[in-house]
Amino acid sequence: MDEDAKRFSCRLEGTPAAIGIARDRAERFLVSRATVPAAMIADALLAVSELVTNAVRHAPGPCELEVVWDGGQIHVSVSDTSRAEPRMRIALPDGSGGFGLRMLRALGGEVQTRQHAHGKTVSVYLSRATG
């Protein structure tokens, strides 16, 4: 990673260990940008966890994390091998699902899904106003 870079990406194996690895790498990148507010970093790490968890649960194979800091907004995206779009589900009282998309929208307001030849990319945008 270039120290002056505003963009970080890494390829992750589609295993549960990828979730912690993604959080650690994203945190190191964001903390190294001196101007990122701590509250935004915390929100971004929640988004990273949710997006990578969904990729591990619902898409076979590896995924790719990308984090971008543009000075006012953090863009977190995860590309995976599934073409299935995220959808709102009823939140289950046992905590086993249905909260992720709501949480991402609450954090960033804007969640986008883009289809591509090998799957999809789900992105969330966190701004100073929502962070």
C-alpha positions in Angstrom: 0.0 0.0 0.0 1.3 3.4 -1.0 1.4 5.7 2.0 0.0 8.6 -0.1 -2.8 6.4 -1.5 -6.4 7.1 -0.8 -7.4 3.6 -1.9 -6.7 0.2 -0.4 -7.7 -3.2 -1.7 -7.0 -6.8 -0.9 -8.1 -10.2 -2.0 -9.5 -12.4 0.7 -10.2 -16.1 0.9 -13.9 -16.9 1.3 -13.4 -18.3 4.8 -14.6 -17.0 8.2 -11.0 -15.9 9.0 -11.3 -13.3 6.1 -13.7 -11.2 8.2 -11.1 -10.4 10.9 -8.3 -10.0 8.3 -10.4 -7.5 6.4 -11.2 -5.5 9.5 -7.6 -5.4 10.6 -6.3 -4.3 7.1 -9.1 -1.7 6.7 -8.4 -0.3 10.1 -4.6 0.0 9.5 -5.3 1.8 6.2 -7.9 4.2 7.7 -5.9 5.0 10.9 -2.9 5.8 8.7 -4.9 8.6 7.0 -4.6 11.3 9.7 -7.8 13.1 8.7 -10.3 10.3 9.1 -12.5 10.9 12.1 -12.5 8.0 14.7 -16.3 7.7 14.5 -16.1 7.2 10.7 -13.5 4.5 11.1 -15.7 2.7 13.6 -18.6 2.8 11.1 -16.4 1.7 8.2 -15.2 -1.3 10.2 -18.8 -2.3 10.9 -19.5 -2.0 7.2 -16.4 -4.1 6.3 -17.5 -6.8 8.7 -21.0 -6.9 7.4 -20.0 -6.9 3.7 -17.3 -9.6 4.1 -19.5 -11.7 6.3 -22.2 -11.7 3.6 -19.6 -12.6 1.0 -18.3 -15.5 3.1 -21.8 -16.8 3.9 -23.4 -16.4 0.5 -20.8 -16.6 -2.2 -18.4 -19.4 -3.0 -14.7 -18.6 -3.3 -12.6 -15.5 -2.7 -13.8 -11.9 -2.4 -12.1 -8.6 -2.7 -12.3 -5.6 -0.3 -11.7 -2.1 -1.4 -11.7 1.0 0.9 -11.4 4.5 -0.4 -11.0 7.7 1.6 -11.6 10.9 -0.4 -11.2 13.4 2.4 -14.9 13.5 3.3 -16.3 10.1 2.5 -15.3 6.5 3.0 -16.4 4.1 0.3 -16.3 0.4 1.3 -17.0 -2.2 -1.3 -16.7 -6.0 -1.5 -16.8 -8.0 -4.7 -17.7 -11.6 -4.6 -18.7 -14.5 -6.9 -22.4 -14.5 -6.3 -24.8 -12.6 -8.6 -27.6 -12.7 -6.0 -28.6 -9.2 -5.0 -28.8 -8.3 -1.3 -32.4 -8.0 -0.2 -34.2 -6.8 2.9 -35.3 -9.7 5.1 -37.3 -9.9 8.2 -34.9 -9.5 11.1 -34.8 -12.7 13.1 -35.2 -12.3 16.9 -32.4 -14.8 17.6 -29.9 -12.5 15.8 -29.1 -15.0 13.0 -29.9 -12.6 10.2 -32.0 -9.9 8.6 -30.1 -6.9 10.1 -27.3 -6.3 7.7 -28.8 -4.3 4.9 -30.7 -2.1 7.4 -27.5 -1.5 9.4 -25.5 -0.6 6.2 -28.2 1.8 5.1 -28.3 3.4 8.6 -24.5 3.8 8.6 -24.2 5.2 5.1 -27.6 5.9 3.6 -26.4 4.7 0.2 -25.9 1.1 -0.6 -25.3 0.1 -4.2 -24.9 -3.3 -5.9 -23.3 -3.6 -9.3 -23.3 -6.8 -11.3 -20.2 -7.9 -13.2 -19.1 -10.9 -15.2 -17.9 -12.9 -12.2 -20.5 -11.9 -9.5 -21.3 -8.6 -7.9 -19.9 -5.7 -5.9 -21.8 -4.3 -2.9 -20.8 -0.8 -1.8 -21.6 1.5 1.1 -20.7 5.2 1.3 -20.0 6.8 4.7 -19.8 10.6 4.9 -18.9 12.9 7.8 -22.6 13.8 8.1 -23.5 10.2 8.8 -20.3 9.3 10.6 
